[in-house]
Amino acid sequence: MSCVSCRTGLDHCHGTVVLHVDGGAECTDPDCADVQLVRHTLVIRCADVESECGCYEELRLAS
């Protein structure tokens, strides 16, 4: 079974993009080659998840 985007050949990624406060972005799918937001169904801020990046905490402490 595959998703609709896979069946129709739409360029997409099954991972989640995590947006960092420093402007960076990463995808949770290790095979993702491009973190363009339009390719991803789910986009979240790093402050909304427990992550080890620490950029949200660093920004909070700096302010």
PDB file of N, CA, C and O in Angstrom:
ATOM      1  N   MET A   1       0.845  -1.179   0.000  1.00  0.00           N
ATOM      2  CA  MET A   1       0.000   0.000   0.000  1.00  0.00           C
ATOM      3  C   MET A   1       0.889   1.241   0.000  1.00  0.00           C
ATOM      4  O   MET A   1       1.895   1.288   0.708  1.00  0.00           O
ATOM      5  N   SER A   2       0.525   2.226  -0.779  1.00  0.00           N
ATOM      6  CA  SER A   2       1.284   3.473  -0.836  1.00  0.00           C
ATOM      7  C   SER A   2       0.335   4.656  -0.708  1.00  0.00           C
ATOM      8  O   SER A   2      -0.874   4.523  -0.898  1.00  0.00           O
ATOM      9  N   CYS A   3       0.893   5.803  -0.388  1.00  0.00           N
ATOM     10  CA  CYS A   3       0.061   7.001  -0.219  1.00  0.00           C
ATOM     11  C   CYS A   3      -0.367   7.536  -1.587  1.00  0.00           C
ATOM     12  O   CYS A   3       0.170   7.138  -2.621  1.00  0.00           O
ATOM     13  N   VAL A   4      -1.333   8.437  -1.572  1.00  0.00           N
ATOM     14  CA  VAL A   4      -1.860   9.022  -2.806  1.00  0.00           C
ATOM     15  C   VAL A   4      -0.760   9.748  -3.579  1.00  0.00           C
ATOM     16  O   VAL A   4      -0.695   9.657  -4.805  1.00  0.00           O
ATOM     17  N   SER A   5       0.102  10.466  -2.864  1.00  0.00           N
ATOM     18  CA  SER A   5       1.185  11.190  -3.539  1.00  0.00           C
ATOM     19  C   SER A   5       2.139  10.232  -4.225  1.00  0.00           C
ATOM     20  O   SER A   5       2.617  10.518  -5.323  1.00  0.00           O
ATOM     21  N   CYS A   6       2.426   9.100  -3.599  1.00  0.00           N
ATOM     22  CA  CYS A   6       3.287   8.090  -4.226  1.00  0.00           C
ATOM     23  C   CYS A   6       2.619   7.517  -5.469  1.00  0.00           C
ATOM     24  O   CYS A   6       3.256   7.380  -6.513  1.00  0.00           O
ATOM     25  N   ARG A   7       1.351   7.187  -5.359  1.00  0.00           N
ATOM     26  CA  ARG A   7       0.636   6.589  -6.489  1.00  0.00           C
ATOM     27  C   ARG A   7       0.501   7.541  -7.667  1.00  0.00           C
ATOM     28  O   ARG A   7       0.486   7.095  -8.814  1.00  0.00           O
ATOM     29  N   THR A   8       0.404   8.845  -7.411  1.00  0.00           N
ATOM     30  CA  THR A   8       0.237   9.808  -8.508  1.00  0.00           C
ATOM     31  C   THR A   8       1.553  10.405  -8.983  1.00  0.00           C
ATOM     32  O   THR A   8       1.568  11.196  -9.926  1.00  0.00           O
ATOM     33  N   GLY A   9       2.662  10.036  -8.339  1.00  0.00           N
ATOM     34  CA  GLY A   9       3.969  10.524  -8.764  1.00  0.00           C
ATOM     35  C   GLY A   9       4.288  11.936  -8.295  1.00  0.00           C
ATOM     36  O   GLY A   9       5.190  12.572  -8.840  1.00  0.00           O
ATOM     37  N   LEU A  10       3.570  12.441  -7.300  1.00  0.00           N
ATOM     38  CA  LEU A  10       3.820  13.773  -6.774  1.00  0.00           C
ATOM     39  C   LEU A  10       5.127  13.795  -5.980  1.00  0.00           C
ATOM     40  O   LEU A  10       5.367  12.914  -5.155  1.00  0.00           O
ATOM     41  N   ASP A  11       5.966  14.792  -6.226  1.00  0.00           N
ATOM     42  CA  ASP A  11       7.224  14.945  -5.497  1.00  0.00           C
ATOM     43  C   ASP A  11       6.900  15.317  -4.050  1.00  0.00           C
ATOM     44  O   ASP A  11       6.338  16.381  -3.792  1.00  0.00           O
ATOM     45  N   HIS A  12       7.253  14.445  -3.112  1.00  0.00           N
ATOM     46  CA  HIS A  12       6.911  14.669  -1.711  1.00  0.00           C
ATOM     47  C   HIS A  12       7.843  13.885  -0.801  1.00  0.00           C
ATOM     48  O   HIS A  12       8.657  13.084  -1.260  1.00  0.00           O
ATOM     49  N   CYS A  13       7.709  14.129   0.492  1.00  0.00           N
ATOM     50  CA  CYS A  13       8.497  13.414   1.491  1.00  0.00           C
ATOM     51  C   CYS A  13       7.559  12.985   2.608  1.00  0.00           C
ATOM     52  O   CYS A  13       6.634  13.718   2.958  1.00  0.00           O
ATOM     53  N   HIS A  14       7.790  11.805   3.171  1.00  0.00           N
ATOM     54  CA  HIS A  14       6.962  11.302   4.266  1.00  0.00           C
ATOM     55  C   HIS A  14       7.454  11.779   5.630  1.00  0.00           C
ATOM     56  O   HIS A  14       6.806  11.512   6.641  1.00  0.00           O
ATOM     57  N   GLY A  15       8.573  12.469   5.676  1.00  0.00           N
ATOM     58  CA  GLY A  15       9.114  12.948   6.941  1.00  0.00           C
ATOM     59  C   GLY A  15       8.475  14.247   7.393  1.00  0.00           C
ATOM     60  O   GLY A  15       7.635  14.825   6.702  1.00  0.00           O
ATOM     61  N   THR A  16       8.892  14.691   8.566  1.00  0.00           N
ATOM     62  CA  THR A  16       8.428  15.945   9.150  1.00  0.00           C
ATOM     63  C   THR A  16       9.572  16.946   9.137  1.00  0.00           C
ATOM     64  O   THR A  16      10.693  16.612   9.520  1.00  0.00           O
ATOM     65  N   VAL A  17       9.298  18.171   8.699  1.00  0.00           N
ATOM     66  CA  VAL A  17      10.314  19.218   8.731  1.00  0.00           C
ATOM     67  C   VAL A  17      10.264  19.890  10.098  1.00  0.00           C
ATOM     68  O   VAL A  17       9.197  20.282  10.572  1.00  0.00           O
ATOM     69  N   VAL A  18      11.425  20.018  10.721  1.00  0.00           N
ATOM     70  CA  VAL A  18      11.557  20.725  11.992  1.00  0.00           C
ATOM     71  C   VAL A  18      12.251  22.046  11.699  1.00  0.00           C
ATOM     72  O   VAL A  18      13.378  22.073  11.205  1.00  0.00           O
ATOM     73  N   LEU A  19      11.554  23.155  12.013  1.00  0.00           N
ATOM     74  CA  LEU A  19      12.107  24.487  11.796  1.00  0.00           C
ATOM     75  C   LEU A  19      12.786  24.953  13.073  1.00  0.00           C
ATOM     76  O   LEU A  19      12.186  24.929  14.147  1.00  0.00           O
ATOM     77  N   HIS A  20      14.032  25.373  12.955  1.00  0.00           N
ATOM     78  CA  HIS A  20      14.799  25.834  14.104  1.00  0.00           C
ATOM     79  C   HIS A  20      14.758  27.353  14.189  1.00  0.00           C
ATOM     80  O   HIS A  20      14.601  28.035  13.176  1.00  0.00           O
ATOM     81  N   VAL A  21      14.900  27.881  15.405  1.00  0.00           N
ATOM     82  CA  VAL A  21      14.823  29.332  15.601  1.00  0.00           C
ATOM     83  C   VAL A  21      15.966  30.072  14.918  1.00  0.00           C
ATOM     84  O   VAL A  21      15.854  31.270  14.658  1.00  0.00           O
ATOM     85  N   ASP A  22      17.053  29.386  14.625  1.00  0.00           N
ATOM     86  CA  ASP A  22      18.171  30.035  13.949  1.00  0.00           C
ATOM     87  C   ASP A  22      17.975  30.083  12.431  1.00  0.00           C
ATOM     88  O   ASP A  22      18.864  30.525  11.704  1.00  0.00           O
ATOM     89  N   GLY A  23      16.803  29.625  11.949  1.00  0.00           N
ATOM     90  CA  GLY A  23      16.506  29.655  10.522  1.00  0.00           C
ATOM     91  C   GLY A  23      16.782  28.351   9.809  1.00  0.00           C
ATOM     92  O   GLY A  23      16.396  28.186   8.652  1.00  0.00           O
ATOM     93  N   GLY A  24      17.437  27.431  10.469  1.00  0.00           N
ATOM     94  CA  GLY A  24      17.727  26.142   9.860  1.00  0.00           C
ATOM     95  C   GLY A  24      16.503  25.237   9.850  1.00  0.00           C
ATOM     96  O   GLY A  24      15.525  25.491  10.553  1.00  0.00           O
ATOM     97  N   ALA A  25      16.565  24.194   9.060  1.00  0.00           N
ATOM     98  CA  ALA A  25      15.485  23.220   8.972  1.00  0.00           C
ATOM     99  C   ALA A  25      16.089  21.851   8.736  1.00  0.00           C
ATOM    100  O   ALA A  25      17.137  21.717   8.104  1.00  0.00           O
ATOM    101  N   GLU A  26      15.414  20.834   9.252  1.00  0.00           N
ATOM    102  CA  GLU A  26      15.839  19.464   9.007  1.00  0.00           C
ATOM    103  C   GLU A  26      14.612  18.578   8.899  1.00  0.00           C
ATOM    104  O   GLU A  26      13.546  18.910   9.416  1.00  0.00           O
ATOM    105  N   CYS A  27      14.769  17.466   8.236  1.00  0.00           N
ATOM    106  CA  CYS A  27      13.677  16.518   8.055  1.00  0.00           C
ATOM    107  C   CYS A  27      13.947  15.278   8.887  1.00  0.00           C
ATOM    108  O   CYS A  27      15.094  14.862   9.050  1.00  0.00           O
ATOM    109  N   THR A  28      12.878  14.693   9.411  1.00  0.00           N
ATOM    110  CA  THR A  28      13.018  13.486  10.220  1.00  0.00           C
ATOM    111  C   THR A  28      13.271  12.241   9.381  1.00  0.00           C
ATOM    112  O   THR A  28      13.626  11.197   9.927  1.00  0.00           O
ATOM    113  N   ASP A  29      13.098  12.331   8.077  1.00  0.00           N
ATOM    114  CA  ASP A  29      13.342  11.202   7.184  1.00  0.00           C
ATOM    115  C   ASP A  29      14.806  11.221   6.755  1.00  0.00           C
ATOM    116  O   ASP A  29      15.230  12.152   6.070  1.00  0.00           O
ATOM    117  N   PRO A  30      15.583  10.219   7.141  1.00  0.00           N
ATOM    118  CA  PRO A  30      17.013  10.234   6.809  1.00  0.00           C
ATOM    119  C   PRO A  30      17.295  10.214   5.300  1.00  0.00           C
ATOM    120  O   PRO A  30      18.385  10.590   4.870  1.00  0.00           O
ATOM    121  N   ASP A  31      16.323   9.782   4.505  1.00  0.00           N
ATOM    122  CA  ASP A  31      16.517   9.737   3.059  1.00  0.00           C
ATOM    123  C   ASP A  31      16.047  11.005   2.353  1.00  0.00           C
ATOM    124  O   ASP A  31      16.117  11.086   1.127  1.00  0.00           O
ATOM    125  N   CYS A  32      15.573  11.988   3.100  1.00  0.00           N
ATOM    126  CA  CYS A  32      15.074  13.232   2.507  1.00  0.00           C
ATOM    127  C   CYS A  32      16.254  14.029   1.944  1.00  0.00           C
ATOM    128  O   CYS A  32      17.238  14.285   2.638  1.00  0.00           O
ATOM    129  N   ALA A  33      16.133  14.409   0.688  1.00  0.00           N
ATOM    130  CA  ALA A  33      17.217  15.139   0.036  1.00  0.00           C
ATOM    131  C   ALA A  33      16.949  16.636  -0.037  1.00  0.00           C
ATOM    132  O   ALA A  33      17.840  17.404  -0.400  1.00  0.00           O
ATOM    133  N   ASP A  34      15.739  17.061   0.301  1.00  0.00           N
ATOM    134  CA  ASP A  34      15.375  18.459   0.124  1.00  0.00           C
ATOM    135  C   ASP A  34      14.337  18.846   1.178  1.00  0.00           C
ATOM    136  O   ASP A  34      13.267  18.240   1.240  1.00  0.00           O
ATOM    137  N   VAL A  35      14.640  19.847   2.005  1.00  0.00           N
ATOM    138  CA  VAL A  35      13.716  20.239   3.066  1.00  0.00           C
ATOM    139  C   VAL A  35      12.770  21.370   2.647  1.00  0.00           C
ATOM    140  O   VAL A  35      12.314  22.139   3.493  1.00  0.00           O
ATOM    141  N   GLN A  36      12.478  21.474   1.365  1.00  0.00           N
ATOM    142  CA  GLN A  36      11.488  22.460   0.924  1.00  0.00           C
ATOM    143  C   GLN A  36      10.162  22.147   1.608  1.00  0.00           C
ATOM    144  O   GLN A  36       9.710  21.002   1.619  1.00  0.00           O
ATOM    145  N   LEU A  37       9.550  23.174   2.175  1.00  0.00           N
ATOM    146  CA  LEU A  37       8.326  22.970   2.948  1.00  0.00           C
ATOM    147  C   LEU A  37       7.191  22.394   2.117  1.00  0.00           C
ATOM    148  O   LEU A  37       6.388  21.618   2.634  1.00  0.00           O
ATOM    149  N   VAL A  38       7.108  22.754   0.851  1.00  0.00           N
ATOM    150  CA  VAL A  38       6.000  22.280   0.011  1.00  0.00           C
ATOM    151  C   VAL A  38       6.034  20.771  -0.211  1.00  0.00           C
ATOM    152  O   VAL A  38       5.018  20.186  -0.586  1.00  0.00           O
ATOM    153  N   ARG A  39       7.162  20.141   0.008  1.00  0.00           N
ATOM    154  CA  ARG A  39       7.274  18.690  -0.177  1.00  0.00           C
ATOM    155  C   ARG A  39       6.801  17.910   1.051  1.00  0.00           C
ATOM    156  O   ARG A  39       6.693  16.685   1.001  1.00  0.00           O
ATOM    157  N   HIS A  40       6.521  18.610   2.147  1.00  0.00           N
ATOM    158  CA  HIS A  40       6.214  17.956   3.410  1.00  0.00           C
ATOM    159  C   HIS A  40       4.812  18.296   3.893  1.00  0.00           C
ATOM    160  O   HIS A  40       4.377  19.444   3.807  1.00  0.00           O
ATOM    161  N   THR A  41       4.118  17.300   4.395  1.00  0.00           N
ATOM    162  CA  THR A  41       2.775  17.492   4.922  1.00  0.00           C
ATOM    163  C   THR A  41       2.820  18.084   6.319  1.00  0.00           C
ATOM    164  O   THR A  41       1.942  18.861   6.696  1.00  0.00           O
ATOM    165  N   LEU A  42       3.829  17.724   7.080  1.00  0.00           N
ATOM    166  CA  LEU A  42       3.914  18.188   8.463  1.00  0.00           C
ATOM    167  C   LEU A  42       5.178  19.015   8.671  1.00  0.00           C
ATOM    168  O   LEU A  42       6.288  18.566   8.384  1.00  0.00           O
ATOM    169  N   VAL A  43       4.984  20.243   9.181  1.00  0.00           N
ATOM    170  CA  VAL A  43       6.081  21.157   9.489  1.00  0.00           C
ATOM    171  C   VAL A  43       5.847  21.659  10.913  1.00  0.00           C
ATOM    172  O   VAL A  43       4.769  22.162  11.228  1.00  0.00           O
ATOM    173  N   ILE A  44       6.866  21.521  11.779  1.00  0.00           N
ATOM    174  CA  ILE A  44       6.729  21.943  13.171  1.00  0.00           C
ATOM    175  C   ILE A  44       7.930  22.776  13.597  1.00  0.00           C
ATOM    176  O   ILE A  44       8.983  22.731  12.962  1.00  0.00           O
ATOM    177  N   ARG A  45       7.768  23.535  14.672  1.00  0.00           N
ATOM    178  CA  ARG A  45       8.873  24.311  15.240  1.00  0.00           C
ATOM    179  C   ARG A  45       9.608  23.447  16.252  1.00  0.00           C
ATOM    180  O   ARG A  45       8.984  22.637  16.937  1.00  0.00           O
ATOM    181  N   CYS A  46      10.912  23.604  16.359  1.00  0.00           N
ATOM    182  CA  CYS A  46      11.681  22.785  17.292  1.00  0.00           C
ATOM    183  C   CYS A  46      11.255  23.030  18.731  1.00  0.00           C
ATOM    184  O   CYS A  46      11.411  22.149  19.576  1.00  0.00           O
ATOM    185  N   ALA A  47      10.721  24.212  19.024  1.00  0.00           N
ATOM    186  CA  ALA A  47      10.253  24.518  20.377  1.00  0.00           C
ATOM    187  C   ALA A  47       9.038  23.684  20.764  1.00  0.00           C
ATOM    188  O   ALA A  47       8.717  23.566  21.947  1.00  0.00           O
ATOM    189  N   ASP A  48       8.361  23.106  19.774  1.00  0.00           N
ATOM    190  CA  ASP A  48       7.152  22.326  20.032  1.00  0.00           C
ATOM    191  C   ASP A  48       7.417  20.847  20.287  1.00  0.00           C
ATOM    192  O   ASP A  48       6.492  20.091  20.586  1.00  0.00           O
ATOM    193  N   VAL A  49       8.661  20.439  20.170  1.00  0.00           N
ATOM    194  CA  VAL A  49       9.000  19.033  20.404  1.00  0.00           C
ATOM    195  C   VAL A  49      10.194  18.938  21.340  1.00  0.00           C
ATOM    196  O   VAL A  49      10.964  19.887  21.488  1.00  0.00           O
ATOM    197  N   GLU A  50      10.330  17.807  21.953  1.00  0.00           N
ATOM    198  CA  GLU A  50      11.528  17.571  22.750  1.00  0.00           C
ATOM    199  C   GLU A  50      12.630  17.181  21.777  1.00  0.00           C
ATOM    200  O   GLU A  50      12.552  16.134  21.133  1.00  0.00           O
ATOM    201  N   SER A  51      13.642  18.007  21.670  1.00  0.00           N
ATOM    202  CA  SER A  51      14.723  17.699  20.741  1.00  0.00           C
ATOM    203  C   SER A  51      16.058  17.958  21.415  1.00  0.00           C
ATOM    204  O   SER A  51      16.135  18.614  22.454  1.00  0.00           O
ATOM    205  N   GLU A  52      17.073  17.443  20.820  1.00  0.00           N
ATOM    206  CA  GLU A  52      18.409  17.626  21.368  1.00  0.00           C
ATOM    207  C   GLU A  52      19.151  18.773  20.701  1.00  0.00           C
ATOM    208  O   GLU A  52      20.333  18.975  20.979  1.00  0.00           O
ATOM    209  N   CYS A  53      18.489  19.535  19.824  1.00  0.00           N
ATOM    210  CA  CYS A  53      19.197  20.595  19.113  1.00  0.00           C
ATOM    211  C   CYS A  53      19.554  21.738  20.055  1.00  0.00           C
ATOM    212  O   CYS A  53      20.618  22.342  19.918  1.00  0.00           O
ATOM    213  N   GLY A  54      18.669  22.045  21.018  1.00  0.00           N
ATOM    214  CA  GLY A  54      18.963  23.067  22.000  1.00  0.00           C
ATOM    215  C   GLY A  54      18.864  24.495  21.508  1.00  0.00           C
ATOM    216  O   GLY A  54      19.070  25.409  22.307  1.00  0.00           O
ATOM    217  N   CYS A  55      18.563  24.746  20.245  1.00  0.00           N
ATOM    218  CA  CYS A  55      18.560  26.123  19.750  1.00  0.00           C
ATOM    219  C   CYS A  55      17.461  26.945  20.395  1.00  0.00           C
ATOM    220  O   CYS A  55      17.664  28.137  20.626  1.00  0.00           O
ATOM    221  N   TYR A  56      16.311  26.369  20.696  1.00  0.00           N
ATOM    222  CA  TYR A  56      15.236  27.120  21.347  1.00  0.00           C
ATOM    223  C   TYR A  56      15.666  27.531  22.747  1.00  0.00           C
ATOM    224  O   TYR A  56      15.439  28.671  23.151  1.00  0.00           O
ATOM    225  N   GLU A  57      16.270  26.636  23.477  1.00  0.00           N
ATOM    226  CA  GLU A  57      16.730  26.940  24.836  1.00  0.00           C
ATOM    227  C   GLU A  57      17.815  28.010  24.809  1.00  0.00           C
ATOM    228  O   GLU A  57      17.820  28.896  25.664  1.00  0.00           O
ATOM    229  N   GLU A  58      18.736  27.948  23.844  1.00  0.00           N
ATOM    230  CA  GLU A  58      19.792  28.945  23.728  1.00  0.00           C
ATOM    231  C   GLU A  58      19.204  30.333  23.462  1.00  0.00           C
ATOM    232  O   GLU A  58      19.670  31.318  24.035  1.00  0.00           O
ATOM    233  N   LEU A  59      18.185  30.423  22.596  1.00  0.00           N
ATOM    234  CA  LEU A  59      17.560  31.696  22.285  1.00  0.00           C
ATOM    235  C   LEU A  59      16.837  32.232  23.528  1.00  0.00           C
ATOM    236  O   LEU A  59      16.912  33.426  23.816  1.00  0.00           O
ATOM    237  N   ARG A  60      16.146  31.367  24.259  1.00  0.00           N
ATOM    238  CA  ARG A  60      15.409  31.787  25.451  1.00  0.00           C
ATOM    239  C   ARG A  60      16.359  32.335  26.504  1.00  0.00           C
ATOM    240  O   ARG A  60      16.058  33.344  27.142  1.00  0.00           O
ATOM    241  N   LEU A  61      17.499  31.687  26.693  1.00  0.00           N
ATOM    242  CA  LEU A  61      18.467  32.129  27.692  1.00  0.00           C
ATOM    243  C   LEU A  61      19.126  33.438  27.284  1.00  0.00           C
ATOM    244  O   LEU A  61      19.489  34.235  28.149  1.00  0.00           O
ATOM    245  N   ALA A  62      19.288  33.679  25.988  1.00  0.00           N
ATOM    246  CA  ALA A  62      19.935  34.884  25.494  1.00  0.00           C
ATOM    247  C   ALA A  62      19.048  36.114  25.634  1.00  0.00           C
ATOM    248  O   ALA A  62      19.549  37.238  25.663  1.00  0.00           O
ATOM    249  N   SER A  63      17.734  35.914  25.722  1.00  0.00           N
ATOM    250  CA  SER A  63      16.843  37.078  25.779  1.00  0.00           C
ATOM    251  C   SER A  63      16.566  37.548  27.186  1.00  0.00           C
ATOM    252  O   SER A  63      15.833  38.518  27.381  1.00  0.00           O
TER     253      SER A  63
END
